[in-house]
Amino acid sequence: MRILIYGAGVIGSLYGALLSAADLDVTLYARGRRLETLRKSGLRYRTKDGVKRASVNVIDMLAPTDRYDFVFLTVKENQLYTALQELKENISPTIVTMVNSLDSYDRWEAICGEGRILPAFPGAGGGFDGEVLDAALTPRLIQPTTIGRIDERANQLAALFKKAHIPYVIVEDMHAWQICHLAMVVPIADAYHEADDPKNAGKDRTLMGKTARNIRDNLKAVASRGIPITPKKLNLFRVLPAGLVRTALGFTFRSRFGEVFMYRHSVKAPDEMRRLHEQFYSWLEGNET
């Protein structure tokens, strides 16, 4: 089983490390400074037992005839279409899109080929400590890696995740899942960007109250458009008292979880989060993304 990780940032590097540790044939496609680091030092990542080096191949060009069983597309949203144009020329049958986006998967397949997209979403976060990856999987209860199509390819991918000890779930409507996910994460990212001290945003009760209201209002608006709220636990934001949600958000922002899985990405990818903000609220208003 050959796997290509297209995009060697935090998410791609973590999944590459975990899949290679499960004795799978993993290749990282990287460019720029990240490519230089990987060629010089390899893929090093931190575990509870110390820093390890993953057994992965590294490339900077993808030949049209170089076939992989799965291509994990782990780029930022604003790099998505450039990547799809390149993958259009490659013969690999399945592209696992681990990208934040509101676009339809039919639109992506119109570029890279019908039947090639297997939508998914990572359950992970973290950053780099110098040249060492310092990242982790999200706790299963909060957000396992999500696979968005029920077919044989999804079952094959699930088997790989199981072998690599990556928690996962398969959902029927990945587009609805993505919309609901953005209804929550866009206000969270907005809170960091609005805070005078983003690192301590969780201490601002007024900001946490605003964030709680924005998440609640977003999910209500999504439901009003006939989109099922998924996963169902997100409905807690709609039914719990506002003060309780505000307190819970403040605690989460101040926690280690908040730092690893919320703060780092929000502050290090402001352009991506700003674009997602614009896309989501444009979609709520009934405009095309």
Stockholm file with secondary structure:
# STOCKHOLM 1.0

chainA/1-289         MRILIYGAGVIGSLYGALLSAADLDVTLYARGRRLETLRKSGLRYRTKDGVKRASVNVIDMLAPTDRYDFVFLTVKENQLYTALQELKENISPTIVTMVNSLDSYDRWEAICGEGRILPAFPGAGGGFDGEVLDAALTPRLIQPTTIGRIDERANQLAALFKKAHIPYVIVEDMHAWQICHLAMVVPIADAYHEADDPKNAGKDRTLMGKTARNIRDNLKAVASRGIPITPKKLNLFRVLPAGLVRTALGFTFRSRFGEVFMYRHSVKAPDEMRRLHEQFYSWLEGNET
#=GR chainA/1-289 SS CEEEEECCSHHHHHHHHHHHHTTCEEEEECCHHHHHHHHHHCCEEEETTEEEECCCEEESCCCTTCCCSEEEECCCGGGHHHHHHHHTTSCCSCEEEECCCCSCHHHHHHHHCTTCEEEEECCEEEEEETTEEEEEECCTTTCCEEECCCSHHHHHHHHHHHHTTCCEEECSCHHHHHHHHHHHHHHHHHHHHHCSSGGGGGGCHHHHHHHHHHHHHHHHHHHHTTCCCSSGGGGHHHHSCHHHHHHHHHHHHHSHHHIIIIIHHHHHCHHHHHHHHHHHHHHHTTCCC
#=GC SS_cons         CEEEEECCSHHHHHHHHHHHHTTCEEEEECCHHHHHHHHHHCCEEEETTEEEECCCEEESCCCTTCCCSEEEECCCGGGHHHHHHHHTTSCCSCEEEECCCCSCHHHHHHHHCTTCEEEEECCEEEEEETTEEEEEECCTTTCCEEECCCSHHHHHHHHHHHHTTCCEEECSCHHHHHHHHHHHHHHHHHHHHHCSSGGGGGGCHHHHHHHHHHHHHHHHHHHHTTCCCSSGGGGHHHHSCHHHHHHHHHHHHHSHHHIIIIIHHHHHCHHHHHHHHHHHHHHHTTCCC
//
